[in-house]
Amino acid sequence: MSTQEEARELMAKKHHQQQHQQESMLNRATEEVHQHETANTEEEARELMAKKHHQQQHQQESMLNRATEEVHQKR
């Protein structure tokens, strides 16, 4: 094998390794973004559930207060 052929093969191998490294870095970055988005979505869901629970408690308290007032008025 000539020196030029060896040089071409080494350059092709190096190029392939660089492409593989770039793909790996891109895959890792994409996965990190996905994990971050998932964490944000889960946090938003928890906040919405807490808000809904608070609203339901407030509604129940209001209904109980109205019912109590009606009972006291009928006496």
Secondary structure, 3 states (H helix, E strand, C coil): CCHHHHHHHHHHHHHHHHHHHHHHHHHHHHHHHHHHHHHHHHHHHHHHHHHHHHHHHHHHHHHHHHHHHHHHHHC
